[in-house]
Amino acid sequence: MAEAKSKILIIEDDLDVANMLNAYFHVQGYEVFIANRGEDEVQICQASHPGLIILDISLPDINGYEVTRRLRSNLHTTDIPIIFLSEKTDHPDLLQGLELGADDYISKPFDIQELQLRVRNVLRRSRQDSLNNPVTDLPDGTPVDERLNEYLQKPDWSMLIVSLENLDAFCESYGFVASDDVLRVVSVMINNAVREIGSADDFLGHLDPTVFVLITGQERAASLQARIRTRLEQSLDYFYPIKDRNRSATRSKRLFFKMSILRSSDGPFISLDVLKEFLLRKK
């Protein structure tokens, strides 16, 4: 059976195949979403962030290769595993899919048990790889949840939330390489502030790809917030080319950040889910 209700998005324009896969994986314990068009897939991925995509290459609007390009160039969907499902079996087709970042490839007609094993293996690899954010190499997912859960049992902690806003718009204008550079530099600046005035016990990780959480002592939270705020205010404009740094017309879509502090005294927090809800509300 699938672990922890993994989400699978199936993009297949053959309704019979789509319904068969939906029924099969639902019985296996997965949460399944179905779409029949590539544009629909991109929207569903951004809204629900599935754990894996089974993607037919031949779709009625945009093909699977174009869907993959869009997903891999978007910060919020770039890490979602993709299994291509297609009648195209030529070697160049296989190479094109893998070059775009597909994780696996299975041709029609397919053996449903083989597909299920490939799904299980890709999800397993994805979980193992997702312990650290692929861009910043900071803890993500389970390690962050474990540390948050640990602090639920302790008094006198503070959590500093740093949210980087409008990164998707930046990525659309300057590309995913530039947007990845922004995330990496922001993570370095936060880490440097911790090294300078923080403690060895402080913990920095991701709540989601553009939201950082720094767990620290109450006596250090305000100083860390001030230091990080100063660094970010001085730096964000420098990610833009010189010609774009003073373009007031695009100010509403420019990079900016939000910062807030959550303290243990703001609780009680009766569970990890309640704590994370408060944290994301604070961002």
N, C-alpha and C positions, 0 to 999 in steps of 0.2 A: 504493500500500500504506500501511497505518497506520504511524505513527511510534512506535517504542519500545514496542510491545505495549500500546497504550492499552486500558484496561479499559472495557467497556461492560456495563451492567446492563440487561437487557430485561425489562420487566414486562408480560406479555401473557397473558390467560387463555385465549385461543384457541391450543391446543397446536400446530395446524398452522402458524399464523402465527409462533408463538414458535420452532418448530423450523426454519422456513425462514430467519428472521432470524439465528438462531444459526449455521446452516451458512454463510449468505452472509457475515456479518461475520467468522466464523472464517477463511474463505478469504481475506478481505481483510487478514488479519494482526492482527486484534484479539483480545484475551482476553475471552471472552464469558461472562456469568453470566445465568441464566434464573430468573425467579420468576413465579408465577402469582397471587400474592396481595399486597395492599398491605402487610400486616404483615410478610411475608417480606422485602419490599424494604427496609423501614426497618432490619431487623436486618442484612441483607447489606451495606447502605451503611455502617453503623457499623463493621462488621467489616473490610471490604475496601476501602472508599473508592474506588469506580470513578471513572473519568475523565468518564463521561457516562451518563445514564439515558435510555432510551427507554421512555416510560410511557404505557400505555393508561389512559384516564380511567375506563372501565367495568370494574370489578374485582369479584370475588364477595364481598369483605369490606368494605374501605373504598375509596372512590373515589380517583381520581388527584389530585383537588383536595386531599383530606385528607392523602394521602401527601405532597404537595408542601408543605403547611403544616407538617407535622412535620419534614420535612427542612430547610426554611428556618429553623425555630426552633431547630435543634440546631447547636451550634458546629462540630461535626466534619463536618457534611454540608451546611451552608448554602451552600457555594460550588460544589457539584457541578452542572454544567449539566444541564438537563432538556429533552427534546424530547417534547411531547405527541403521542400517536398515537391518533386516535379517529375514530369515525363521527360524532361531534357536530361539525357544521359551522356552527351558528348563530353570528352575531356575538357575542352575549352570552357564549357558551361560550368563544370565543376570547379575549375581554377578561378573563374570569375567570381563565383560565390564565395569561395574561401578567401580570395584576395580582398573582398569587401568586408570580411570579418565574420562570415557564417561559422558556426561552431561544428556543424555536421551537415550531412547531405544524404538524403535517401530518395530513391527513384520509385515512381509508380510503374506497375502495381507493386505494393509493398506488403510485407508481412507485419500485421498489427503488433505482434509480440516483439518483433525486432525493433519497431518504432518505439514501443513502450520502454524497452531496455535502453535505447539511445536517449530517450527523454530522461530516464532515471539517472543515467551516467552524466549527462550534461548538467543536470541540476545539482548533482553531487559535486562535480568539479566547480560549479559556480559558487556553491556554498563555501567550499574550501578556499576559493580565491577571494571571497568577499569579506574576509576578516579585516582587510585593510582597504581603504579607498585607493583605487588604481592610479589616481592622479597625485594625491598628497601623501600617500602611504601612511596616513593616520588611521587609527582604529575606526572600524565602521561595523554596524550591525550588532552581532552577538557580543563582542568584547565590550562595546559601549553599554549595552543593556546590562551586562554582568556588573560593570562598575557602577552604573546608576542604582541597580538593585542593592549593591553593597552599601552605598551611602544612604539608602532609605533607613538603614538600621543605626545610623550615626547621628549625633547632634552637631549643631554649629558648622554646617557646611554652606558654601555658596556655589552657584553654578552660573557662569557667565556665558550668555548666548550671543554669538556673533553671526548675523545673517547677511550674506552677500546677495544684493538684489539686482535685477535686470541683467543677469549674466547670460540668459538666453538671447536677449536682444543684442548684447555685445558679440555673442558667438555668431549670430546671423550676419553681422556686419563684418567681422574680422576673422571668423573661422574658429574651429574647435581647438587648434593648436594654441592660438592666442588666449582663448578662454581657459584652457588648462593652465597656461602660464599664470593667469590671474589667481586661480585657486592655489597653485603651488606657492606663489609669493606671499599670499595672505596667510597661508598656513605657516610659512617660515617666520613672518613677522609676529604672529601670535606666539610661536614657539620661542622666539628670541626674547619677547617680553617675559615669558615664564622663566627663562634662564636668568634674566637680569634681576627680577624682583619677586619671582615666585618661589616655589618649594619643590624639592624632589618628589614630594607626594602628589603634586598637582597632576591632573590627567586631562589630556586634550584629545577629542575625537569628533566624529561627525554624527549629527542627528539625521541629516540627509545630505546629499552632495554639496549643497551650498550653505548649510547651517552647521557651524562649529559649536561644540559645547566644551567649556573649560571648567573642570571641577577643582575648587580651591577652598582655602579656609576663609572664614568671614573677614578676618583682619586684612587679607590681601586683595579681596575682590575689587574694591573701589580703585585701588592703585593700579591693578592690572587693567581694569576697564579704561582708566585715563590714559595709560601708556599705549594700549592698543588703539584707542580712538585717535590719539595724536598721530601714530604711525600711518594708520589707514587714511586719515584726512590728508596727509601729506603725499600719499602715494597713488591713489586711484586714477587721477588724471594722467599719470605718466604711462599707463597701459595703452593710451590712445596714441596714434600717430600725431606728430606735432600739428599738422593742419587741422586736426579734429578736436584739439584739446579745449578750444574756446568756442565751440559751436553751441550757442545758447538755444538754437532751434531744436536741438535733440536732447536738451537737458532732462526732459521727463523720462527719456529712455536710457539715460546714462547710468553707469555703475554707481551704486551707493551702498551703504551698509546700515544695518540696524544693530543696536546693542542693548542688552538688558541683563539684569541680575535676578536670579531666583534664589531665595534663602530658605534654609530649613524651617525658619520661623513663619514662612508663608503658608506652610502646610496646615494640618497634617496631610501627608501623601500616603494613602492606604495601600497603594500598589504601584508597580512599575508603570502600568498603563496610565494611571492618574498622573504620575510624575511627568511622563513624556508629554501628555496632553497639556499640562501647565507649561512645560518648556517650549513647546511649539506655539502655544498661544502667546508666549512672551517674545517670540522672535520678531 
